[in-house]
Amino acid sequence: MSIWYIVISSILLAVSLILVTIILMQNKRSGISSTFTGMGGTVQQSFWEKNKSRSREGILEKYTKITGAVFVVLTLVLNIVK
């Protein structure tokens, strides 16, 4: 094993733990139940939906996407280094 493989594996482990933590911190309320109750249709946008990017959930969603992309890139790099 090369030193790069060990370094990238360690970083990948840290990123995966961060990703799991960020995902568990999210509070998703939409799902199959909102389909039947009518909460997620073409209802007018509320103040909450317009300012979602500045809320806690919006920030966590952005960090989830970034961390997920880093995870995928590191996984691909790890396969190349191997």
All heavy atoms as an XYZ file, in Angstrom:
640
protein
N       0.837     -1.182      0.000
C       0.000      0.000      0.000
C       0.881      1.244      0.000
O       1.842      1.322      0.743
C      -0.878      0.036      1.241
C      -2.241     -0.533      1.036
S      -3.347     -0.134      2.374
C      -3.099     -1.536      3.421
N       0.502      2.197     -0.801
C       1.260      3.439     -0.843
C       0.751      4.389      0.238
O      -0.329      4.219      0.807
C       1.144      4.086     -2.219
O      -0.175      4.545     -2.419
N       1.539      5.401      0.479
C       1.162      6.396      1.483
C      -0.070      7.184      1.037
O      -0.897      7.571      1.864
C       2.359      7.327      1.802
C       2.061      8.228      2.990
C       2.715      8.171      0.610
C       2.054      7.520      4.302
N      -0.215      7.390     -0.290
C      -1.376      8.124     -0.801
C      -2.677      7.360     -0.548
O      -3.709      7.948     -0.264
C      -1.222      8.428     -2.288
C      -0.200      9.488     -2.526
C       1.022      9.321     -3.084
C      -0.307     10.862     -2.172
N       1.690     10.512     -3.111
C       0.892     11.482     -2.554
C      -1.288     11.639     -1.570
C       1.122     12.831     -2.355
C      -1.046     12.979     -1.375
C       0.137     13.565     -1.764
N      -2.612      6.059     -0.669
C      -3.790      5.227     -0.423
C      -4.246      5.356      1.024
O      -5.443      5.489      1.300
C      -3.468      3.769     -0.760
C      -4.646      2.846     -0.608
C      -5.615      2.779     -1.601
C      -4.795      2.053      0.517
C      -6.709      1.940     -1.469
C      -5.881      1.210      0.661
C      -6.831      1.157     -0.338
O      -7.916      0.332     -0.203
N      -3.299      5.369      1.945
C      -3.628      5.494      3.370
C      -4.183      6.883      3.676
O      -5.175      7.026      4.405
C      -2.392      5.181      4.228
C      -1.988      3.726      4.031
C      -2.652      5.481      5.696
C      -0.654      3.361      4.636
N      -3.568      7.914      3.092
C      -4.025      9.293      3.330
C      -5.431      9.505      2.779
O      -6.318     10.034      3.467
C      -3.026     10.304      2.713
C      -3.598     11.703      2.714
C      -1.702     10.256      3.444
N      -5.653      9.069      1.549
C      -6.977      9.256      0.933
C      -8.030      8.422      1.654
O      -9.172      8.860      1.832
C      -6.915      8.934     -0.574
C      -6.017      9.963     -1.285
C      -8.304      8.950     -1.194
C      -5.734      9.630     -2.729
N      -7.666      7.228      2.107
C      -8.606      6.401      2.867
C      -8.999      7.063      4.184
O     -10.167      7.015      4.588
C      -8.001      5.032      3.153
O      -7.790      4.330      1.974
N      -8.037      7.685      4.834
C      -8.331      8.384      6.088
C      -9.245      9.574      5.861
O     -10.192      9.804      6.629
C      -7.033      8.856      6.742
O      -6.188      7.768      6.994
N      -8.961     10.337      4.810
C      -9.820     11.481      4.483
C     -11.213     11.004      4.105
O     -12.216     11.607      4.503
C      -9.182     12.323      3.360
C      -7.873     12.944      3.839
C     -10.140     13.413      2.885
C      -7.064     13.617      2.744
N     -11.301      9.914      3.358
C     -12.596      9.363      2.959
C     -13.401      8.906      4.172
O     -14.615      9.116      4.233
C     -12.402      8.203      1.982
C     -13.656      7.579      1.396
C     -14.389      8.593      0.531
C     -13.301      6.364      0.574
N     -12.740      8.320      5.144
C     -13.416      7.910      6.370
C     -13.976      9.126      7.116
O     -15.126      9.113      7.561
C     -12.461      7.135      7.266
C     -13.020      6.677      8.611
C     -14.138      5.665      8.399
C     -11.924      6.101      9.474
N     -13.183     10.185      7.208
C     -13.643     11.397      7.887
C     -14.810     12.033      7.142
O     -15.799     12.456      7.752
C     -12.494     12.393      8.022
N     -14.726     12.098      5.821
C     -15.808     12.687      5.017
C     -17.079     11.862      5.145
O     -18.180     12.416      5.233
C     -15.366     12.825      3.546
C     -16.537     13.149      2.641
C     -14.305     13.907      3.411
N     -16.950     10.546      5.172
C     -18.150      9.712      5.298
C     -18.818      9.890      6.657
O     -20.052      9.920      6.748
C     -17.815      8.248      5.049
O     -16.921      7.777      6.027
N     -18.041     10.039      7.716
C     -18.625     10.299      9.036
C     -19.310     11.660      9.087
O     -20.390     11.807      9.674
C     -17.556     10.192     10.116
C     -17.003      8.791     10.365
C     -15.854      8.845     11.364
C     -18.089      7.865     10.848
N     -18.692     12.654      8.451
C     -19.315     13.988      8.389
C     -20.609     13.927      7.591
O     -21.621     14.525      7.976
C     -18.324     14.997      7.780
C     -17.164     15.241      8.738
C     -19.015     16.308      7.429
C     -16.006     16.024      8.140
N     -20.602     13.187      6.487
C     -21.805     13.062      5.653
C     -22.946     12.401      6.411
O     -24.091     12.860      6.355
C     -21.465     12.276      4.385
C     -22.566     12.123      3.346
C     -22.996     13.485      2.816
C     -22.085     11.254      2.201
N     -22.651     11.344      7.138
C     -23.682     10.670      7.932
C     -24.233     11.607      9.002
O     -25.450     11.681      9.222
C     -23.113      9.380      8.570
C     -24.046      8.824      9.619
C     -22.848      8.344      7.501
N     -23.362     12.365      9.639
C     -23.799     13.306     10.675
C     -24.703     14.384     10.097
O     -25.744     14.707     10.672
C     -22.572     13.951     11.352
O     -21.730     12.914     11.860
C     -22.998     14.862     12.476
N     -24.314     14.947      8.953
C     -25.122     15.998      8.328
C     -26.484     15.452      7.914
O     -27.513     16.105      8.101
C     -24.383     16.602      7.122
C     -23.168     17.399      7.588
C     -25.301     17.501      6.314
C     -22.287     17.888      6.456
N     -26.511     14.249      7.364
C     -27.788     13.668      6.942
C     -28.701     13.412      8.137
O     -29.905     13.668      8.085
C     -27.543     12.375      6.138
C     -26.937     12.725      4.791
C     -28.830     11.583      5.966
C     -26.488     11.541      3.986
N     -28.132     12.942      9.232
C     -28.954     12.675     10.411
C     -29.445     13.961     11.085
O     -30.449     13.939     11.793
C     -28.173     11.829     11.409
C     -27.950     10.385     10.994
C     -27.072      9.676     12.011
C     -29.255      9.660     10.810
N     -28.760     15.071     10.865
C     -29.190     16.341     11.447
C     -30.373     16.952     10.704
O     -31.062     17.817     11.233
C     -28.024     17.342     11.443
C     -26.958     17.008     12.466
S     -25.508     18.074     12.327
C     -26.202     19.682     12.607
N     -30.616     16.502      9.480
C     -31.702     17.068      8.692
C     -33.041     16.587      9.198
O     -33.184     15.478      9.690
C     -31.539     16.690      7.224
C     -30.372     17.354      6.585
C     -30.228     16.985      5.123
O     -31.103     16.331      4.552
N     -29.152     17.401      4.523
N     -34.027     17.445      9.052
C     -35.374     17.139      9.500
C     -36.290     17.204      8.289
O     -36.868     18.236      7.986
C     -35.821     18.134     10.575
C     -37.135     17.757     11.181
O     -37.625     16.670     10.963
N     -37.705     18.665     11.941
N     -36.406     16.101      7.579
C     -37.243     16.058      6.384
C     -38.673     15.724      6.779
O     -38.924     14.732      7.424
C     -36.740     15.010      5.394
C     -35.400     15.327      4.818
C     -35.535     16.405      3.798
C     -34.189     16.654      3.140
N     -34.237     17.678      2.165
N     -39.582     16.562      6.349
C     -40.997     16.315      6.656
C     -41.801     15.963      5.420
O     -42.978     15.717      5.512
C     -41.598     17.542      7.326
C     -40.971     17.768      8.670
C     -41.699     18.759      9.459
N     -41.056     18.825     10.763
C     -41.122     19.825     11.569
N     -41.808     20.885     11.218
N     -40.509     19.803     12.725
N     -41.170     16.006      4.271
C     -41.903     15.638      3.069
C     -41.662     14.163      2.783
O     -40.602     13.632      3.060
C     -41.437     16.482      1.887
O     -40.075     16.248      1.630
N     -42.617     13.544      2.227
C     -42.510     12.125      1.930
C     -43.812     11.614      1.385
O     -44.601     12.356      0.808
N     -44.048     10.356      1.585
C     -45.259      9.749      1.062
C     -46.499     10.300      1.767
O     -47.549     10.437      1.163
C     -45.178      8.208      1.151
C     -46.311      7.554      0.367
C     -45.241      7.737      2.573
C     -45.959      7.297     -1.052
N     -46.376     10.653      3.034
C     -47.542     11.165      3.754
C     -47.974     12.527      3.230
O     -49.158     12.837      3.200
C     -47.249     11.249      5.249
O     -46.218     12.173      5.486
N     -47.019     13.348      2.793
C     -47.389     14.660      2.276
C     -48.078     14.546      0.923
O     -48.824     15.431      0.524
C     -46.164     15.558      2.166
O     -45.275     15.058      1.195
N     -47.856     13.454      0.221
C     -48.527     13.236     -1.054
C     -50.026     13.035     -0.833
O     -50.850     13.576     -1.569
C     -47.944     11.994     -1.756
O     -46.545     12.163     -1.905
C     -48.576     11.787     -3.102
N     -50.377     12.294      0.200
C     -51.781     12.007      0.454
C     -52.484     13.142      1.188
O     -53.681     13.315      1.049
C     -51.921     10.711      1.248
C     -51.451      9.509      0.480
C     -50.410      8.739      0.954
C     -52.035      9.168     -0.723
C     -49.967      7.635      0.252
C     -51.593      8.070     -1.438
C     -50.559      7.305     -0.959
N     -51.749     13.915      1.959
C     -52.393     14.992      2.711
C     -52.452     16.289      1.937
O     -53.096     17.232      2.365
C     -51.652     15.240      4.039
O     -50.300     15.572      3.766
C     -51.736     14.016      4.934
N     -51.755     16.370      0.818
C     -51.823     17.570      0.001
C     -50.870     18.658      0.437
O     -51.007     19.809      0.028
N     -49.880     18.346      1.236
C     -48.975     19.371      1.727
C     -47.904     19.746      0.701
O     -47.272     20.766      0.818
C     -48.279     18.897      3.008
C     -49.226     18.663      4.154
S     -50.076     20.149      4.641
C     -48.720     21.025      5.395
N     -47.688     18.946     -0.309
C     -46.584     19.214     -1.211
C     -46.992     19.378     -2.656
O     -46.296     18.964     -3.536
N     -48.085     19.956     -2.957
C     -48.515     20.105     -4.330
C     -48.118     21.433     -4.912
O     -47.017     21.930     -4.726
N     -49.045     22.030     -5.646
C     -48.792     23.321     -6.261
C     -49.382     24.426     -5.394
O     -50.029     25.340     -5.881
C     -49.407     23.361     -7.667
O     -50.804     23.073     -7.552
C     -48.737     22.369     -8.583
N     -49.155     24.327     -4.122
C     -49.624     25.331     -3.176
C     -48.743     26.552     -3.322
O     -47.575     26.450     -3.653
C     -49.552     24.777     -1.727
C     -50.052     25.784     -0.731
C     -50.325     23.482     -1.632
N     -49.310     27.725     -3.081
C     -48.520     28.944     -3.184
C     -47.310     28.862     -2.272
O     -47.371     28.297     -1.179
C     -49.361     30.155     -2.791
C     -50.456     30.465     -3.771
C     -51.252     31.676     -3.312
O     -51.101     32.138     -2.196
N     -52.080     32.180     -4.188
N     -46.210     29.467     -2.731
C     -44.999     29.431     -1.928
C     -45.169     30.313     -0.701
O     -45.612     31.442     -0.779
C     -43.809     29.922     -2.733
C     -43.338     28.945     -3.769
C     -42.055     29.429     -4.413
O     -41.754     30.605     -4.385
N     -41.319     28.506     -4.985
N     -44.805     29.742      0.412
C     -44.886     30.487      1.654
C     -43.567     31.202      1.901
O     -42.597     31.052      1.165
C     -45.188     29.536      2.813
O     -44.114     28.638      2.983
N     -43.536     31.982      2.940
C     -42.318     32.687      3.325
C     -41.207     31.693      3.607
O     -40.042     31.928      3.268
C     -42.599     33.541      4.560
C     -41.392     34.262      5.070
C     -40.927     35.395      4.425
C     -40.711     33.801      6.176
C     -39.818     36.068      4.872
C     -39.591     34.461      6.646
C     -39.147     35.595      5.985
N     -41.537     30.569      4.210
C     -40.548     29.537      4.550
C     -39.886     28.980      3.295
O     -38.683     28.805      3.248
C     -41.233     28.429      5.326
C     -40.340     27.287      5.634
C     -40.297     26.087      5.003
C     -39.329     27.232      6.632
N     -39.337     25.277      5.549
C     -38.726     25.968      6.557
C     -38.871     28.126      7.583
C     -37.702     25.581      7.390
C     -37.854     27.729      8.423
C     -37.278     26.481      8.318
N     -40.675     28.686      2.261
C     -40.129     28.110      1.041
C     -39.278     29.110      0.275
O     -38.313     28.739     -0.366
C     -41.262     27.595      0.156
C     -41.975     26.398      0.745
C     -43.219     26.035     -0.028
O     -43.635     26.821     -0.899
O     -43.792     24.972      0.243
N     -39.628     30.384      0.324
C     -38.862     31.394     -0.390
C     -37.503     31.637      0.259
O     -36.546     31.963     -0.425
C     -39.637     32.705     -0.435
C     -40.853     32.654     -1.325
C     -41.567     33.970     -1.334
C     -42.809     33.898     -2.180
N     -43.566     35.147     -2.150
N     -37.407     31.498      1.570
C     -36.163     31.764      2.285
C     -35.514     30.490      2.805
O     -34.776     30.531      3.781
C     -36.433     32.718      3.449
C     -36.879     34.064      2.962
O     -36.287     34.608      2.047
N     -37.931     34.591      3.548
N     -35.752     29.382      2.141
C     -35.245     28.102      2.616
C     -33.726     28.040      2.582
O     -33.107     27.420      3.434
C     -35.822     26.970      1.775
C     -35.431     25.607      2.280
C     -36.042     24.522      1.435
C     -35.568     23.180      1.953
N     -36.032     22.096      1.113
N     -33.100     28.701      1.611
C     -31.642     28.611      1.497
C     -30.927     29.260      2.675
O     -29.779     28.942      2.958
C     -31.175     29.253      0.194
O     -31.465     30.638      0.206
N     -31.594     30.160      3.374
C     -30.987     30.818      4.528
C     -31.343     30.150      5.846
O     -30.866     30.555      6.892
C     -31.399     32.285      4.575
C     -30.739     33.085      3.463
C     -31.106     34.502      3.581
N     -32.260     34.713      2.711
C     -32.887     35.842      2.567
N     -32.514     36.878      3.256
N     -33.902     35.946      1.761
N     -32.170     29.140      5.793
C     -32.572     28.454      7.018
C     -31.577     27.345      7.346
O     -30.675     27.031      6.579
C     -33.969     27.861      6.853
O     -33.928     26.820      5.911
N     -31.770     26.749      8.496
C     -30.894     25.652      8.935
C     -30.991     24.469      7.974
O     -29.976     23.872      7.619
C     -31.286     25.224     10.347
C     -30.474     24.085     10.880
C     -30.896     23.752     12.308
N     -30.115     22.666     12.842
C     -30.550     21.437     12.991
N     -31.785     21.134     12.653
N     -29.773     20.501     13.482
N     -32.196     24.142      7.543
C     -32.385     23.018      6.639
C     -31.749     23.283      5.278
O     -31.179     22.387      4.661
C     -33.879     22.700      6.474
C     -34.482     21.995      7.667
C     -34.863     22.950      8.779
O     -34.900     24.171      8.525
O     -35.102     22.487      9.905
N     -31.845     24.519      4.812
C     -31.244     24.871      3.534
C     -29.729     24.775      3.575
O     -29.096     24.299      2.624
N     -29.147     25.224      4.673
C     -27.694     25.150      4.827
C     -27.242     23.701      4.917
O     -26.255     23.305      4.292
C     -27.259     25.964      6.060
C     -27.512     27.445      5.808
C     -25.805     25.717      6.400
C     -27.348     28.323      7.024
N     -27.978     22.881      5.680
C     -27.625     21.467      5.789
C     -27.755     20.756      4.445
O     -26.943     19.886      4.110
C     -28.490     20.777      6.836
C     -28.167     21.099      8.290
C     -29.191     20.464      9.211
C     -26.781     20.634      8.646
N     -28.761     21.135      3.666
C     -28.946     20.535      2.349
C     -27.775     20.887      1.428
O     -27.267     20.041      0.693
C     -30.259     21.023      1.745
C     -30.614     20.393      0.433
C     -31.967     20.858     -0.060
O     -32.867     21.056      0.772
O     -32.101     21.023     -1.282
N     -27.323     22.131      1.495
C     -26.186     22.560      0.683
C     -24.919     21.807      1.088
O     -24.183     21.312      0.236
C     -25.975     24.066      0.833
C     -24.808     24.607      0.018
C     -24.694     26.105      0.118
C     -24.270     26.478      1.512
N     -23.903     27.899      1.626
N     -24.678     21.681      2.396
C     -23.500     20.955      2.868
C     -23.578     19.466      2.540
O     -22.549     18.826      2.302
C     -23.304     21.154      4.362
C     -22.789     22.518      4.734
C     -23.094     23.080      5.952
C     -22.001     23.267      3.866
C     -22.632     24.344      6.306
C     -21.529     24.517      4.204
C     -21.846     25.044      5.418
O     -21.379     26.282      5.754
N     -24.773     18.910      2.504
C     -24.939     17.510      2.127
C     -24.520     17.295      0.677
O     -23.830     16.324      0.354
C     -26.395     17.064      2.325
O     -26.754     17.258      3.688
C     -26.590     15.609      1.958
N     -24.927     18.203     -0.194
C     -24.558     18.083     -1.603
C     -23.052     18.212     -1.794
O     -22.439     17.445     -2.543
C     -25.284     19.147     -2.428
C     -26.765     18.915     -2.541
C     -27.428     20.041     -3.281
C     -28.933     19.859     -3.304
N     -29.619     21.000     -3.932
N     -22.447     19.178     -1.111
C     -21.002     19.381     -1.233
C     -20.236     18.182     -0.692
O     -19.310     17.666     -1.336
C     -20.586     20.674     -0.507
C     -21.155     21.894     -1.236
C     -19.069     20.783     -0.398
C     -21.011     23.189     -0.467
N     -20.624     17.714      0.498
C     -19.935     16.583      1.109
C     -20.141     15.312      0.291
O     -19.223     14.495      0.163
C     -20.430     16.374      2.550
O     -20.391     17.613      3.238
C     -19.564     15.371      3.286
N     -21.313     15.134     -0.284
C     -21.562     13.980     -1.144
C     -20.692     14.004     -2.390
O     -20.166     12.966     -2.815
N     -20.515     15.181     -2.975
C     -19.654     15.305     -4.155
C     -18.197     15.002     -3.795
O     -17.497     14.312     -4.542
C     -19.780     16.698     -4.743
N     -17.749     15.506     -2.648
C     -16.386     15.210     -2.192
C     -16.217     13.718     -1.957
O     -15.184     13.134     -2.307
C     -16.052     16.032     -0.918
C     -14.754     15.577     -0.289
C     -16.001     17.511     -1.235
N     -17.224     13.086     -1.390
C     -17.183     11.638     -1.140
C     -17.026     10.867     -2.443
O     -16.204      9.947     -2.542
C     -18.453     11.208     -0.405
C     -18.525      9.744     -0.128
C     -17.854      9.198      0.955
C     -19.260      8.897     -0.938
C     -17.908      7.841      1.219
C     -19.328      7.542     -0.683
C     -18.645      7.015      0.402
N     -17.794     11.234     -3.461
C     -17.736     10.539     -4.750
C     -16.366     10.731     -5.399
O     -15.761      9.782     -5.904
C     -18.873     11.018     -5.688
C     -18.671     10.536     -7.102
C     -20.217     10.564     -5.156
N     -15.858     11.969     -5.370
C     -14.557     12.244     -5.981
C     -13.453     11.471     -5.259
O     -12.583     10.871     -5.896
C     -14.275     13.764     -5.978
C     -12.833     14.059     -6.338
C     -15.215     14.474     -6.932
N     -13.483     11.477     -3.937
C     -12.469     10.740     -3.187
C     -12.537      9.235     -3.449
O     -11.512      8.561     -3.512
C     -12.605     11.008     -1.692
C     -12.060     12.337     -1.194
C     -12.387     12.522      0.280
C     -10.567     12.421     -1.414
N     -13.733      8.717     -3.600
C     -13.893      7.291     -3.910
C     -13.295      6.952     -5.269
O     -12.603      5.943     -5.424
C     -15.372      6.893     -3.864
O     -15.910      7.248     -2.598
C     -15.557      5.416     -4.098
N     -13.537      7.818     -6.256
C     -12.962      7.595     -7.576
C     -11.441      7.702     -7.548
O     -10.733      6.890     -8.151
C     -13.549      8.582     -8.585
C     -15.033      8.393     -8.909
C     -15.529      9.534     -9.774
C     -15.261      7.065     -9.574
N     -10.915      8.686     -6.847
C      -9.465      8.855     -6.725
C      -8.858      7.655     -6.011
O      -7.781      7.167     -6.392
C      -9.124     10.173     -5.992
C      -7.665     10.243     -5.638
C      -9.510     11.365     -6.860
N      -9.527      7.164     -4.996
C      -9.023      6.004     -4.263
C      -8.950      4.766     -5.151
O      -8.011      3.977     -5.065
C      -9.915      5.735     -3.054
C      -9.403      4.728     -2.031
C      -8.107      5.241     -1.414
C     -10.426      4.503     -0.963
N      -9.918      4.598     -6.049
C      -9.867      3.483     -6.993
C      -8.739      3.632     -8.001
O      -8.155      2.639     -8.433
C     -11.201      3.344     -7.745
C     -12.143      2.423     -7.037
O     -11.724      1.544     -6.311
N     -13.427      2.653     -7.235
N      -8.442      4.855     -8.395
C      -7.355      5.088     -9.337
C      -6.003      4.838     -8.670
O      -5.113      4.225     -9.252
C      -7.431      6.524     -9.906
C      -8.666      6.655    -10.794
C      -6.169      6.876    -10.677
C      -8.962      8.066    -11.223
N      -5.856      5.290     -7.419
C      -4.596      5.132     -6.697
C      -4.329      3.665     -6.384
O      -3.197      3.204     -6.385
C      -4.599      5.993     -5.405
C      -3.423      5.659     -4.521
C      -4.619      7.455     -5.765
N      -5.374      2.916     -6.139
C      -5.256      1.499     -5.777
C      -4.653      0.750     -6.896
O      -3.809      0.120     -7.086
C      -6.635      0.939     -5.461
C      -6.621     -0.448     -4.927
C      -8.037     -0.878     -4.642
C      -8.075     -2.289     -4.139
N      -9.429     -2.753     -3.923
